[in-house]
Amino acid sequence: MIKKIVIIGSGNVATRFALEFKKVNIKILQIISRNKNSGQNLAKKVQALFSTNFDDLIKSDLILICVNDDNIKLIVKKLPNLPMVHTSGNKSMSILDNRSNCGVIYPLQTLNKDDDVNFKTTPICIESNNSVFENDIFLLCRKISNKVCYLNSEKRKYLHLSAVIASNFSNFCYHIAKKQLDDKNIDFELIKPLILETANKIFYTQPESSQTGPAARGDKRVIKEHLEMLKDDNYKKIYKLLSESILKAYGK
């Protein structure tokens, strides 16, 4: 049973996990982070020790590695053979060098250290190299989420890809939309009900059934006008590529 955790990292994922586990009385023994300011702040919030040095690592039931994908392998090489998981959606479990007990705890949610999120409804995808450790991390995650599921590394990569498209790309489209409105002194609040209604449709219909707009209608005249209105070349490319993809998908 996992009762005591060391967290490596002090960014968005590390912060949200630390605070959520603390709520359910999982002891955060230590925060190890190269960022001294954010690391010390997080350690203070969860009453943990702080260090920038892996030589100071305290033995625990679990090491939770919450760092950028490119740094996971480098960090693993500095760690002893203790139970550990990473939190990446894109990296395989094999990056943990087949330690005796290793795995993945991937939260499928957009996380920000300063914003609370409802972890109870957040899917957490787990993977492990053995059934006993898998059960341990399952029980740990069930303390903070009602949606814990097993997903292997290959499927998790596709889930992560889909999450980037659905969340990150959509948010950048909001940014483009806001930029057009800001340039003409139009309140961005006007478009928010549309954003919410479009997102809500996904709960009762399929995306292909709810697509609307000039491209879905095959209205190439409007598409041409919109392209002329866009001043940023990159935004033009995005609009054109998406419109052409929709036109093709709907046979227009």
C-alpha positions in Angstrom: 0.0 0.0 0.0 1.3 3.4 -1.0 1.2 5.9 1.9 4.3 8.0 1.4 5.4 9.7 -1.8 8.4 11.7 -3.1 7.6 14.0 -6.0 10.1 15.0 -8.5 9.2 18.3 -10.2 7.2 21.3 -9.1 5.3 22.3 -12.2 1.6 22.1 -13.0 1.3 18.3 -12.8 3.5 17.9 -9.7 1.5 20.7 -7.9 -1.9 19.3 -8.7 -1.0 15.7 -7.7 0.7 16.9 -4.5 -2.3 18.9 -3.4 -4.8 16.2 -4.3 -2.9 13.4 -2.6 -2.4 15.6 0.5 -6.2 16.0 0.7 -6.6 12.2 1.0 -3.9 11.9 3.7 -1.1 10.6 1.5 2.1 11.9 3.0 4.3 13.9 0.6 7.7 13.4 2.2 9.8 15.4 -0.2 9.7 17.6 -3.3 12.8 17.5 -5.5 13.0 20.2 -8.1 15.7 22.1 -10.0 13.5 25.2 -9.7 14.2 26.3 -6.2 11.4 28.9 -5.9 8.5 26.8 -7.2 9.9 23.7 -5.4 10.1 25.4 -2.0 6.6 26.9 -2.5 5.1 23.5 -3.3 7.0 21.8 -0.4 5.6 24.4 2.0 2.1 23.9 0.8 2.2 20.1 1.5 4.5 20.2 4.5 7.3 18.4 2.7 11.1 18.6 2.7 12.7 20.2 -0.3 15.9 19.6 -2.2 17.5 20.2 -5.6 19.8 17.3 -5.1 18.9 13.7 -5.9 21.5 12.5 -3.4 19.1 13.8 -0.7 16.4 11.5 -1.9 14.3 10.0 1.0 13.1 6.4 0.8 9.4 6.3 0.2 6.6 4.0 -1.1 6.6 5.7 -4.4 8.6 8.2 -6.5 6.3 10.3 -8.7 8.2 11.8 -11.6 6.4 14.9 -12.9 8.8 16.5 -15.3 9.0 17.3 -19.0 9.2 14.2 -21.3 12.8 15.0 -22.4 14.0 14.9 -18.8 12.5 11.7 -17.6 15.3 9.4 -18.8 18.0 11.6 -17.4 16.3 11.7 -14.0 15.7 7.9 -13.9 19.4 7.2 -14.3 20.0 9.2 -11.1 17.5 7.2 -9.0 17.9 4.0 -7.0 15.8 0.9 -7.7 12.7 2.1 -5.8 9.0 2.0 -6.9 8.5 4.8 -9.4 6.0 6.1 -12.0 6.1 8.9 -14.5 3.1 11.0 -15.5 3.7 11.5 -19.2 1.0 10.7 -21.8 3.5 10.3 -24.6 6.4 8.4 -23.1 6.5 4.6 -22.8 6.8 2.9 -19.5 10.0 1.3 -20.8 11.8 4.7 -20.2 11.9 3.7 -16.6 14.5 1.1 -17.4 12.5 -1.9 -16.1 12.9 -1.2 -12.5 11.5 -3.8 -10.1 8.3 -1.8 -9.7 7.6 0.8 -12.3 4.6 2.3 -14.1 2.7 5.2 -15.3 0.0 7.5 -13.8 -1.3 9.7 -16.5 -4.1 12.3 -15.7 -6.1 13.1 -18.8 -6.8 16.7 -17.9 -5.5 20.2 -18.6 -3.7 21.2 -15.3 -2.5 24.5 -14.0 -0.8 24.8 -10.6 -2.9 27.8 -9.7 -6.3 26.4 -10.7 -8.3 23.8 -8.9 -9.7 20.9 -11.0 -12.2 18.2 -10.1 -10.0 15.2 -9.9 -12.9 12.9 -9.0 -14.1 13.2 -12.6 -10.7 13.2 -14.2 -9.7 10.0 -16.0 -6.3 8.6 -14.7 -4.7 6.0 -17.0 -2.3 3.6 -15.3 0.2 1.0 -16.4 2.6 -1.2 -14.5 5.2 -3.9 -15.1 3.6 -6.2 -12.6 0.2 -6.9 -11.3 1.0 -6.3 -7.6 2.4 -2.8 -8.2 -0.5 -2.1 -10.7 -3.0 -2.8 -7.9 -1.0 -0.5 -5.6 -1.1 2.4 -7.9 -4.7 1.7 -8.8 -5.8 1.9 -5.2 -3.7 5.1 -4.8 -5.3 6.8 -7.8 -8.8 5.7 -6.7 -8.4 7.9 -3.6 -8.5 11.0 -5.8 -10.4 9.9 -9.0 -13.5 7.8 -9.7 -12.2 7.1 -13.2 -9.0 5.0 -13.1 -8.4 2.7 -16.0 -5.6 0.5 -17.3 -4.0 1.6 -20.7 -0.8 0.3 -22.2 1.9 2.6 -23.5 0.9 2.4 -27.2 -2.8 3.2 -26.6 -1.8 6.0 -24.2 0.2 7.7 -26.9 -2.9 7.8 -29.1 -5.0 9.1 -26.2 -2.4 11.8 -25.7 -2.4 12.7 -29.4 -6.2 13.0 -29.3 -6.0 15.1 -26.2 -3.6 17.6 -27.8 -5.9 17.9 -30.8 -9.1 18.3 -28.8 -7.8 20.5 -26.0 -4.5 22.3 -27.0 -5.4 23.0 -30.6 -8.9 24.1 -29.7 -7.6 26.5 -27.2 -5.2 28.0 -29.8 -8.2 28.5 -32.1 -9.8 30.4 -29.2 -6.7 32.5 -29.2 -7.0 33.2 -32.9 -10.6 34.1 -32.6 -9.9 36.4 -29.6 -7.2 38.2 -31.6 -9.6 39.0 -34.5 -12.2 40.4 -32.0 -9.6 42.4 -30.0 -8.3 44.0 -33.2 -11.8 45.3 -33.9 -12.6 46.2 -30.3 -15.3 43.5 -30.0 -15.9 41.9 -26.6 -14.7 38.3 -26.5 -17.5 37.5 -24.0 -19.9 37.5 -27.0 -18.4 34.3 -28.4 -18.2 32.4 -25.1 -21.8 31.0 -25.2 -21.0 29.6 -28.7 -17.9 27.9 -27.4 -19.8 26.4 -24.5 -22.6 25.1 -26.6 -20.2 23.6 -29.1 -18.4 21.8 -26.3 -21.6 20.6 -24.7 -22.9 19.0 -27.9 -20.2 16.3 -27.5 -22.0 14.8 -24.6 -25.1 13.9 -26.6 -24.0 13.7 -30.2 -21.0 12.6 -32.3 -18.5 15.3 -33.6 -19.2 14.4 -37.2 -23.0 14.9 -36.7 -22.7 18.4 -35.1 -20.2 20.0 -37.5 -21.6 23.3 -38.8 -20.2 26.4 -40.6 -19.3 27.4 -44.1 -17.0 24.5 -44.9 -19.5 21.9 -43.8 -22.1 23.7 -46.0 -19.6 23.9 -48.9 -19.9 27.7 -48.9 -16.6 28.5 -50.6 -17.5 32.2 -51.1 -17.6 32.8 -47.3 -14.4 30.8 -46.9 -12.7 33.1 -49.5 -13.9 36.2 -47.7 -12.7 35.0 -44.4 -9.2 34.2 -45.8 -9.0 37.8 -47.2 -10.0 39.2 -43.8 -7.2 37.3 -41.9 -4.0 39.4 -41.9 -1.7 36.9 -40.2 -0.3 34.4 -42.8 -0.1 31.6 -40.2 -3.7 32.1 -39.3 -4.6 32.0 -43.0 -2.8 28.6 -43.3 -4.7 27.2 -40.3 -8.1 28.4 -41.5 -7.4 27.2 -45.1 -6.2 23.7 -44.0 -9.1 23.2 -41.6 -11.6 24.4 -44.1 -10.2 22.1 -46.8 -10.2 19.2 -44.4 -13.9 19.8 -43.5 -14.9 20.3 -47.2 -13.3 16.9 -48.0 -14.8 15.2 -45.0 -18.3 16.3 -45.9 -17.9 15.8 -49.7 -18.4 19.5 -50.5 
